[in-house]
Amino acid sequence: MAKSAVSQYTREQFDSLLALSDDEVVTHSYVRDVALPSGGTLALITLDNGRDHTRPSTLGPQGLLELAGVLDELSQRASAGEIQAVAITGKPFILAAGADLSKVGDLPNREAGLKMAQLGHYALGKLGELGVPSFCFINGLALGGGVEVALNCDYRTLDSSAAALALPEVFLGIIPGWGGAWLLPNLIGIENALKVVVENPLKNNRTLKPAQALELGIADVMFSPASFLEDSIRWADGVVSGAITVKRPNAPGKLERAVKWDAAIGIARKMLEKRIGTVAKSPYAALDLLKAAKSSDKATGFAAEDEALADLVSGDQFAASIYAFNLVQKRAKKPAGAPDKEHAKPVTKVGVLGAGLMASQFALLFVRRLKVPVIITDLDQARVDKGLDYIRGEITELEQKGRLDADEANQLRALVTGTVDKNDFADCDWVIEAVFEELTIKQNLFAEMEGIISDEAILATNTSSLSVEQIGAKLSHPERVVGFHFFNPVAVMPLIEVVKTPHTDEATLATAMATAAKLRKNAVITADTPGFVVNRILAKLLGEAMHAVEQGTPFEDVVAAQKHFGLPMDPFVLLDLVGLKVGAHVLDTHHGAFPDRFFESKALHELADAGVLLEKDSKGQAKGIDKKAIAIVEKHRPADARPYTVAELTARLEDGLADEIHRMLEDGVVEAPEDIDLCMILGAGWPFQMGGVTPFLDRVGASERAFGGTFHDPRIAGVA
């Protein structure tokens, strides 16, 4: 049996949504009866959009209404005694990937958002109101609304090979709004629910493996894929017949509701404020819903989800999040300006010039992802040995954590070698330098290596601020040079800025892009210009911050002026993280290149020499600005200094960024504003909820003030 009709009243109730879904890829609800081993019948619903695994089933208005109609018919059959249970599962490898975000993103107003939330509750809520036990056989990927399909059922089985389970909504600027925020904490306890609903999405959208979902209590039992459906039906039969009693040790009891629940919410709120500030709305909306789930009934909880989801889907942050999500999922996969992959050269051996921490991180990443020989070198054997010890130690740690098996770990350790003789680099296809950030040193090193490596080998530099073209200026073949700028920590940060000089040839650029992809990094091609993208924008923010305090603006006012940008850390914490000497060098570089727009900072140089900026607690966490740092900054205050107010500095920062990014686009540093945003999201942690930097600058009016236009037309903003 396939799709079913719903009442005329229901269709009219959600008519405004149906009008928006003419081109919906409908996930149909197909039903077949299955005989239970002990007698009776189970009605099995299969969600299937008719596409292969590359297009997961999603839930739009038409699909939800069809499911609701099917469930109404099954409820009638249950009342008549025709069926003893209902189960829902998905097409091969996929249960459902949640709401159709393209449809949610097209909602014209808050009222439509409210209707979408109510429709989800209307349809999925029927899974728990059939009059017979309901089961979800989680046979594969389950995200967002897919997990909520399962949560609305009475019982859940899980395929041990399922790709992932997650409630990623907070990451996208919304909340689990089809039951997840009320059902989950009441199923697995508040601390576990906080992990799934808030903590994991904010950790780069971390997902759960099946074993983790089982341990948390999201599923009641797990079966292997070989006989998953048969085992699930047999288990369901045991539950229906009473032969199996389901125990849920993580379900919250009276003590948890009386004592732990509010305390856990309070701790989570403080952690959020410290880690991400208070600009992002969705994490706090989720916290409010999770808190209320302690004592509210299901109807009240679902109604609260409706209102919260309506507010968020019609707001700026959701529109910005969908824009950012599409950048990372689509544009990053097809980088602008990338040559055909067919032009890429094979990389069969990698050479790393340097054996310090950054170089050692490179070597570890290359050997893990490429699984080719990697050789490192440095000034003396002691430094080489220290680098090798670090790399092999990290491999051992990965093995101990179960992320590598013993054979793979042994293979990787054997592939990494060190030398003080650069002639051992002769057969390398790819050589990358990670030495001191000084032009002459890098130039001479590349000139030396050109006499050793083959004419086909590529020379890559990780410079963050020097001219890549100048680094290759002494070479006979500068076309083989490319910038390959990582961000620290190398293993974690997903961005590589691939810097193309006027001489870089197509094969070199193609090889750099292919290598970045094999390293599982997102690459953005930039022109060879000071700071490329990320450091140029950060230099603007940090330079203005240091200039403001040198003018007498209180440090706390400078922090306040950047608060609504939603950045993960304030400018002084960021300076401390990147290193004061590095920060001073970056500001000098940009002041030298653009003296009319970027400030140098003599105070920052003195702070770097003194090694002081932040006052920290015993755990190394920043408590404020060190008094010695304040005294140093005051020494550099000019006689005609004039402090900024918070409002003045905020406008100055916004307008300065809009002007600088507009100049970068005019000069062709990257192809489009989307590439700027991709770099800032992946390389600087600019929040998804802001959509990166350019939609934010459009929304606050800085683009209009700076250059009389906008980066995006229409602006990326909500409909509320």
Summary of the structure (lengths in Angstrom):
residues: 720
radius of gyration: 28.4
end to end distance: 40.7
largest distance: 91.9
contacts: 2589
relative contact order: 0.07
helix: 52%
strand: 13%
